[in-house]
């Protein structure tokens, strides 16, 4: 099957001021492009650390788009800077994170400062500034984590869900979006495989022939996130329904003539991805194109999605990449990859 799209065209963002943390990354740049192309925000604030990445993104915009975009150099670890960036903001998309698993293991405190303490700063600053909606990006690695990156993102998810209790009595609401691997994003396996092929490699490293992964494109991840802004009520974790694929099939799609070199699962790596656990089943709703994990704790007053007639998933339900009922064929993935540049931009 091919990847399904998520319709965000009906989300009204006209006149809104939107802040994207980690805005110079792959997701942030694609989000900015979608907002400017298909919506009419009053302004978009790009909040990120790297000066040079700000410069590259700024120079990639045309003159009309630049009038709507502000470039704010800052780090989510810096509470004062985050609070300053939040002034007058209606919507926050929190995409800033340290994501590299081996680097997080070697630099644990740096990972915690960004992914956990940074999350707390975003929460506090959003409440102080009276931001309407805050949507934080998560990862499948936050589910039953076996590495520090996943554990830090689990903590972040818990912070954003519980933040609705801190915001009680205000109009600020917090929710989370969780999805798996993004096709072609910076740091993903596809640019790495392409680099090896360009260097003349005839075999690509595969950790395990049984390994499966969920797949979503950057554009779909952005559209899904925007669509969640429209329906969030606070405390939900949104999970898109996306297809799975064997890593060996990815090699076949990229380079049919290439062989594979089985190198073994790396430390902190899972054989299959898990996005919804059996523990979450009693509070997970099926909305057709996505699942919603409702908050377990009723610390604050909010209308529940289940009251809209949406059905709970079956008892003992789990959403895993190896037990998925949607699978991408080699041909469908090859067609998708043709539209993805080497850098995933």
Secondary structure as GFF3:
##gff-version 3
##sequence-region A 1 345
A	DSSP	beta_strand	17	21	.	.	.	ID=ss1
A	DSSP	alpha_helix	26	38	.	.	.	ID=ss2
A	DSSP	beta_strand	43	48	.	.	.	ID=ss3
A	DSSP	alpha_helix	51	59	.	.	.	ID=ss4
A	DSSP	alpha_helix	63	66	.	.	.	ID=ss5
A	DSSP	beta_strand	69	73	.	.	.	ID=ss6
A	DSSP	alpha_helix	79	85	.	.	.	ID=ss7
A	DSSP	beta_strand	91	94	.	.	.	ID=ss8
A	DSSP	alpha_helix	101	106	.	.	.	ID=ss9
A	DSSP	alpha_helix	108	112	.	.	.	ID=ss10
A	DSSP	pi_helix	113	117	.	.	.	ID=ss11
A	DSSP	alpha_helix	118	129	.	.	.	ID=ss12
A	DSSP	beta_strand	133	137	.	.	.	ID=ss13
A	DSSP	three_ten_helix	140	142	.	.	.	ID=ss14
A	DSSP	alpha_helix	148	166	.	.	.	ID=ss15
A	DSSP	beta_strand	173	178	.	.	.	ID=ss16
A	DSSP	beta_strand	181	183	.	.	.	ID=ss17
A	DSSP	alpha_helix	189	198	.	.	.	ID=ss18
A	DSSP	beta_strand	203	206	.	.	.	ID=ss19
A	DSSP	beta_strand	212	217	.	.	.	ID=ss20
A	DSSP	alpha_helix	218	231	.	.	.	ID=ss21
A	DSSP	beta_strand	237	240	.	.	.	ID=ss22
A	DSSP	beta_strand	244	246	.	.	.	ID=ss23
A	DSSP	alpha_helix	247	254	.	.	.	ID=ss24
A	DSSP	beta_strand	259	262	.	.	.	ID=ss25
A	DSSP	beta_strand	274	276	.	.	.	ID=ss26
A	DSSP	three_ten_helix	278	283	.	.	.	ID=ss27
A	DSSP	beta_strand	284	286	.	.	.	ID=ss28
A	DSSP	beta_strand	290	293	.	.	.	ID=ss29
A	DSSP	three_ten_helix	305	308	.	.	.	ID=ss30
A	DSSP	beta_strand	311	312	.	.	.	ID=ss31
A	DSSP	beta_strand	319	320	.	.	.	ID=ss32
A	DSSP	alpha_helix	330	337	.	.	.	ID=ss33
###
